[in-house]
Amino acid sequence: MPNDFNAKDIFDIAIKIEQNGAAFYRDAAASMEAAKYKDFLLELADMEDEHEQTFTTMLKDLSDSETFSNTFDPKDENVLYIKALADTRVFFQKEKPDSSLKGILSSAIQAEKDSIAFYLGMKEMIPEKLGQSKIDFIIKEEMSHIRLLAGKLSEFY
């Protein structure tokens, strides 16, 4: 029997990805000498913090059916697996970009794309009755990050 994930599992991971993103931007900001670049990266970190809070609120508002799992997994290995995947593929354990804002933005755009691909794949593993539609909100938020980052990156071309 295939394992069913639910919206709660994905929101837990989304929260972790946002935490990783905020840490990425704060670390990048610490390496910047130009105040305007540092401020921009700190704004991005704050946006990640806001998304973390949004996802935390949405997690609390899930219905019982959206948090229910009928998969026998007494050691929570499924959740550990997808959390590990999120940690290693999105904003974490990536090669450090060069310390230029252009390199940081390029790396951040790739991380956002990775997160969207991750959520799209996970969405297919969540039955509609377990909150599949909730994942669309997360994907739209990540897409808005790409637009913002790409806009800033276009200033370098």
N, C-alpha and C positions, 0 to 999 in steps of 0.2 A: 504494500500500500504506500503511495507517495506521501511525503510529509506535507501537511498544510501549514503554511505560515499565516499569521494574522496581522492585522494592522498594528497591533501593539508591538509585535516583534520589529516591524519596520520603523515605527516611531522611535523605539529604543535605539536603533541603529542611526536614524537620522539625527538624533540628539548627539550621539557620539561623533558623527561626521561634522556637525556644526562646531562642537568643542575642538575637534582637530583643526578645523578651518580657522577658528579664532586664534588658536595657538600659532598656526602657520603665519598668519598675518602679523601677529604681535612680534614674532621672531624676526620676520622680514623687516618690520618697522624699526626694530632695534639696530638693524644693520645699515639703515639709511642715514645719510648725513643731511640731506636736503629736507628742511622742515615740511615743505609742501608734499613731498612723497611720503614722509613719515606719517603725516596727518591723514593722507588718503588711505594708507594701509591700516591705520588705527580705526578709521571709519569703517573699513571693510570688516575688521575684527568685531567692531560693535554691531554691525549688521548680522554677523554670524551669531553673536550673543542673543540678539533679538529673535532670530530664527529658532535658536535653541529654546527660548522661552515660549515662542508660538507653538512649537512642536510639543513641548512639555504640557502646555494647556490643552492642545488637541488630544494628546495621549490621555489626559485625565478625563476628557469628555467622551471617550469612546464608549460605545454601548457594550454590554456583556457579550453580545454575539460577536463583536469585533475584537474581543480579547480572548475568546474561547479557542482552545485547541484540543482536538481529539487525538492528536498524535502522542503515542507513548514515548516520552523522552524524559525519564526521571532525572537525568544528569544535565538537562538543558544543553545538550550537545549541538542541537540545531542552531540555537541562538548564539552559542559560542562560536560556531563555524561562521555564521554570517557577520558577527561582530569582528572576527579576525579578518574576514575578507574586506570589510569596510576599512579597518585600520591599515591594512597593507596596500590597498588600492586607492584610497581617497584621502588626500591631505596628510598622509602619514607614511613614513619609511620610503619616501620618494627621494630621488636624487636631489640634493640641494641645488637650486638654480644659482646662476651667478648672482652676485649681490646687486645687479642693476635692476631698476624697476621694470624694465622691459623683460628681463629673464624671470623675475618674480611673477609678473602678470601672465606670461606665457605658461609657466608652471601651474598657476592658479586656474587658468582657463582649462588646462588639461585635467586638473583635479575635478573641476565642476563637470566636465564632460564624462569623466569616469563615474562620478556620483549619479548622473542621469542614467547612464547605461546600467549601473547597478540597480537603481530603482525600477527601471523598465523591466529588467530581468526578474526582480523580486515581485513586481506587480503580477506577473504571469503565474507566480506560485501562490498567490493569495486568492482564495475563492471570493466571489462577490459578497457572499454572506458574512465573510470575515473581515470586510472593510477594504476591499480592493480599490474602490473609488477614492478613498482617502489619500492614496499614494499620488494621485494626480496633483494635489495641492503642493506636495513636496517637490515634484518634478518642475512645476511652474516656478517655484521659488528659486530652484537651482538654475533654471533657464534665465531668470532675471539677473542672476549674478553674472552669467556669461555675457549678457548684453552690456552690463556695466563695465566689466573687465575689458571686453573687446573695444568698447568706446574709448577707454583710457589708453589701451595699447595702440589704437589707431593714431594717437597723437605722435607716435614715434615714427610713423611712415609718411 
